[in-house]
Amino acid sequence: MKGKFFQIFFFLIIAFFISKFIPYISFPKIIGATLIFSFFIISFLIPEFGLSLIIFSMLLSPEIKILSFPGRDLVIRLEDILLTIVIFSWIAKVSIEKELTLFRKTPLNIPIILYLLVCILATSINILQKNSRIIPAKSFFNILKYMEYFFLFFMVSNFLKEKKQIKKFLYLFLFVGLIISLYGIYSSGKYGRATAPFEGEIGEPNTLGGYFLLLLGIISGWFLYSDEKYERFILGGLAFIMIVPFLFTLSRASYMAFPFMFLTLFLTKKRKMFLIFLLFFIISFSLIGLPSKVRDRIRYTFTGEKEYPEQVKIGKITFDPSASARVISWRESVSAWKEKPFFGYGVEGLRFIDGQYVKVLVETGIFGIITFLFLLFSIFKSIWGKFKNPADLFYEGVSLGLLASFIGLLVHSIGTNTFIIIRIMEPFWFLTAIVINSPSSQ
């Protein structure tokens, strides 16, 4: 131990003197480059370590602004850097070990490729047509982000080999979920609304709500099928803790999605009576036990500020300013889409649109929405197939959990760009790889 400490100390001294005498090389740059190279080597030798660190960093990474664009800054997070390093280490490993493949064959390969091709084609067409609204660098980085999600899916798909390994990853997801939940409880007391670490006072409540939906689904499915008491204690306890910050995200898209996620769990073959009891408890709690802040948030959606000049009304229901602005934005975006119906305006080529389906339609046109829905259908079909033909109860529970989460996210994405948000999509594609590549009974 003393020898290793001396080696590290000696390296730091050498790095310090190099930074002093060689122009353009600073001490922090040397340390940073060394850490990156070390992480690359470790990920190459022990891929499980790299993937584990990515899980830990998904919701626990600070943001770094790298570019500013009209309407929104382009930021990267620590997990972007870590994931990039792990991806390159995996490519290097595949190139050396011939028995490995870069893209394992899965039911999602073709849908993913088709959707990416349409995104690239739609964006390229608008750049060539010199669409004044599109910023090539902004579009490029967003498409790169989509590719990052899919590459994570393929990488995890290649790496998974046994249940013990899968359970390690899932327990790490639970541990990170516990940290995020406790911080959410703390931040809701401090700011009045639950946020994730490094998001500040305002935060991104819809993102955090979507993340909780994803984990609550997985936890619930796993709980229903687990026969081990200590596992059910851990899973049930974490779900109970997680509900508190979930409510205090005050995310209406998440509230709307929760019933769909929960009702999907009734597909279970085990502990259905427990679910029925839980359903009655949730209904009773919603009627008499909801915190006043949550109740006011829901009520505000349909009342809002009466003097607001552009409130949207559907029948006798009047939406609040925020919901009204979203609906008006959808109307304007769809009207603009009619001018470019086939390939749209390209990724990030029109304006910020808060609503996944409208966003995809406007940015990539008819071809984009068709390939996107094909991808979603393929995900559903694949998860459903694993749920109906599981190798054992553990895989059946996790498959049901992801199916419930997926249904919830489909609803969540009506009012949120769920399927491009990094803090939802990285864990989603990791968990999707686990389920889709799990063994089947036939």
N, C-alpha and C positions, 0 to 999 in steps of 0.2 A: 504493500500500500504506500509506504514511504517513497519507494522507487517511482511509482506512477505519479505521485504528487510532485516529486522533483522534476520529472519529465515535463509535466504540464507547466510548472513554474518556469523552467528553462525555455520552453517554447514561447511563453508570453514575453519573456525578456528579449528573445531574438526578434519576435514580431514587432516589439516596441522600437528597437533600434533600426530595423529595416524601414519602418514608417518614418523615422526621423531623417534618414539619409537618402532615400529614394523618392524623387518627386512623384506626385500624383498617387502615392500609395499611403493610406492612412492606417493607423492602428485598428480602428473599428472595421475597415474594409478587410484587413487580413483576417481578423477574428471571424467576421461574417462569412468570408469565402471558405475558411477552414471548417466552420460549422456546417455549411452547405455540403462541402465535399465529404465530411464525416457522415452526415445523414444519408448521403447518396450511397456510400459504401455499406453502411449498416443496413439500409433498405435493400440493397442488392443481395447481401448475404442473408438477411433475415427479413423477408417481405412482411411477415406478420407484425414486426415492430413498426414498420412504416405505416401500415394500414391502421394499427392501433393508435398511433399518434395522430393520424388524420381524424379518427373518430373523436378523439379528445379535443382536437382543435376546431371542430366544425362550429360549435357555438361559443367557443372560448378564445376567439381570435380578435385582436384589434384591427381596425380599418386603417389603411394608408391611402390617401388620395394621390393618384398619379396623373390624372388629367381632368380638366374641367370642360364640360360641354354645356350648351344652353339647356337649362331645365334640370340638369342632374350631373353630379360629379361621377367620374369613373374611379372606383376604389378597388384595391386588392386587400386580401386578408392573409394572415399567416398561413391558413390552411391552403390557400391558393399556391403559395410558394412550396409548402410541404408536398402537396399533391403533385405539382409539376416535377419535383425531384423524384418522388416515388414512381411516377409514370416513366421518366427517363431511366430510372434504375431497372424498372420492369422490362422496358424495351431492350436494354443492354443484356439483361438476363436471358430474355427470349432469343436474342441473336447468338448467344453463346451456347445455351442448352437447347439443342435441337428438338427435344421431346416436348418442349413447351410451345404453345401457340399464342400469338398476339391477340387474336379475336376468337374466343371459344364460340362454337356454334350454339346459338340460343334462339328461341322463337322471336326475339326482339331485334335481331340483327338487321333484317330487311326493313322493318318499319323505321328503325333509327336512321339508317342510311338514307332512306327516301326522304324523311323529314329534314335531315341536314342538307341534302342536295337542293331541296326546294328553298330552304332559307338562304343558301348561298346563291342560288340562281336568281331568286327574287331581288336580293340585295345587289347583285352584280348588274342586273338589268337596269335598276334605278341609278346606279353609279354611272353606267355607260350613257344613260339618257340624260345625265347631268341634272338629276332631281335636286333642286336647290335645298330641299328639306333634309336630305340625307347627309350625314357626316361619316365618311368611310371608316375612319379610325374607330369611332364609337360603335358602328355596326360590326366591324371586325372583332373587337374585343367582346362584344356580346355573343357573337356566334362562337367565338373561342370558349366562352363560358359554357355554352350548351355542349360543346364537344368535350369539355372537361368532365361534365356529369356522365356522359356516355362512356368516356374512357374509364372512369372510376367503376362503372358497372362491369365493363369487360375485364378490367384488372381483377376485381373481386371474384368474378365468375371463374377466372382462370386459377385463382389461388385456393378456393374452398375445396376441402378434401374430406373432412370428417365432422361429426356432430360436436365433439369436444372443442374443436376450433371455433365452430359457429357459436357455441354457447359462450365462449370467451368474449367474442365480439359483442354479443347481445348484452352480456353483463357490463361491458364497458359502456355501451349505449345507456344502460340503466344508471350507471354511476354518473355519467355526464348529465343525464336527465335530472338526477337528484340535485346536482350542483346548480343547474339552471333554475330548478324549481325553488330552491332555497333563496337564490339571488332574486328571483321573481317576487317572492314574498317580501323580501327586504325592500326591493325597489318600489313595490306597490305601497308600502308604508311610507316611503320617503318621497316618492313623486306622485302618488295617487293612482299610478297605473303600472302594471308589471312590465318590465323591460328585461332584455338579455344583457349580459356583461358587455361593456365597451360600446353601448348604444346611447348612453347619456340619458337625460331626463325625458326627452320625447320618445325616443326609441322607435321600434317598428312593431307595434302590437299585433298587426295581422300576421306578420312573419312568425312571431313567437307563438301566437295562437295556432297557426298551421303546424309548427313544430310539435306543440303539445298534442294536437290531434293525431299526428303520426305516431308518437310514442304511446299515447293512451290506447290506440287501437292494438298495437303490438303487445303491450302489457296485458290488455284485457283478454285477447285471444290465447296468449300463453298461460294466463291464470286459469282460464276455463278448462284447459286440457291437462294442466299439471297435476300429478298425483303426489308430489313431494310437498309436505307441509311447509318446510322452510322456504321453498320457492314461492308458494302462494302467499306466505307472510310478507316476503320481500316485495313481490309484485303488487299485492293489495295495498300495502303500506305506501309504496311509491305512487300508485294511482291516487290514493287519498290525498297525499301531499301535493301532487301535481294539479289537482282540481282547483286548489286555491289560487295559484298564480294564473291558471287558465281563465278563471272567471274575471280576474282583475287585469287581464289584458284589455278588457272592454272592447274586444274585437267582435264586431257584429257578424262579420263573415264566418268567424270561428263558431260563434253561437249558432248560426244558421246551419253549419255543417255538422255540429255535434250529434243531433238526433239521427241523422242519416248514418253516421259512423256507428252509433250505439245500436240502432235497430238491425244493422247488418250482422251484429254479433248473435242474433237469434237464429242464425243458420247453424249454430253449434249443436253438437250431438251430446254434449255433456253440460251439466249444471244449468240447464235451461230454467229450472224453478228459481235458482239464485238470481238469474237475469230478470225474471218477472218481478221478483221482490225488489230488485234494484231499480227497475223501471218505475214501480209505484213510489219508491223513496224519492227518486229524482223528480217525479211529477209533484209530489207533495212539497219537496224542498223548493221547487221553482215557484210554487204558489204562495208559500208562507215564509220561506227561509232565505231567499236571495238577499244578499247585501243591498242596501238602498242604492249604492252607487251603480251596481250592475242593473238593478231594476230601472233606474232613471235613464241609463244608457240605452236600454231597449226601448223604453217609452219615447225617448227623444227622437228615435228613428222615424216615428210616425206622427210626431207633433212638430218638433224643431222650433224655429223662430218664425212666428206668424208674419213678421214684417219683411221677411226675406223675399226679394222681388222675383226670384226665379225658382220657386219651389215647384217640384214636380208632383202632380196629383194623378193617382190611378183610382178611379171611382171615388170613394169617400176617404181614401187613404192619402194623407199628405206627408211627403218625405222631408226629412231635415235637410239643411243646406249641403252637408257633405254628401249624403246619398243622392240628392237632387243634382249636384254638380257632376257626380259620376254618371248618372243616367243621361244628362245633357251631353257630356263628353262622348258617350257611346253613340248617341244619335248623330252628332256631328262627324264622328269618325266613320260611321257606316255610310253617311252621305258622301264623304270624301272617297270611301272605298269604291263606290259605284263608278268613279272615273277610272279606276285601275282594278277591275274585278278579278283578273286571272292571277296576277302575281303581286298585287298590292304595291306598297310603297317601300318594301325592303325592311329588314330588321332595324328597328329604331328610326325608321324613315319618315314618320309623320309627326307624332307628338307623344307625350307620355300618356298611356292608356291604362287605367287601372281596372283590369278585367281580362283574364287570360284568353277567353274565346274570341272576344271582340278584337283583342290585340293581334292574335294570330291571323284572323280574317283580314284585318286592315293591312298588316305588314306583309303577308305572304299570299293573300288572295284565296281564291277557290282551291287552287292546288295545295296551298299551305294548310288550310283548315281540313281538307280531306286527308292529307297525310298525317296531320296531328291527331285527328280523331281515330285514324287507323292505328297509330301508335298507342293511344289510350285503350282502344279496344283490345289490342294485342297484349297489353299489360294485364288487363282484366281477365282475358281468356287464359293467360299463362298462370296467373295466381289462382284462378278458379280451378284449373286443372290440377294444380298441386294440392289444393284443399280437398278436392274430391278423391284423389288417389295418393294419400300420404304414405310415407314409409312407416311412420309410427305416430303416436299421439302428440309428441313434441312438435313435429313438422306440421301436423294438422292444426295445432293451436296457433303457431306462428303464421301459417298461411292464412288462417281466418283473420288473425289480427291485422295482417298487412292488407287483406281484402277490405276490411272495415275502414282502415286508415285511408286507403285509396278512394273508396266511395266518399268519405268525408272530404278529402282533398278536391275531388271533382266538384263538389258543391262549393267548397271554399274558394275555388278558382273562378267562380262566377263574378265575384267582386274584387278579386285579388289576382296578381300575376303569379300564382302559386307555383307553376311548373317552370319558372325561370329563377325563382328566389333561391339563392345559394344556400341559405341556412335551413331550407326545407328540402331542396333537391339533393344535396349531397347525402344526407342521411337516408332519404327515400331511395335513391338509386343503389346505395350500399345494401339496404335491407331488401330491395327487390332482387338484387343479385343473390342474396342468401336464399330467398324463397324459391326463385325460379330454377336455381341450380341444386336445390335439395333433392334427395332421392325420392322416387315414387314407388308405390306398391306394385306397379306393373309396368 
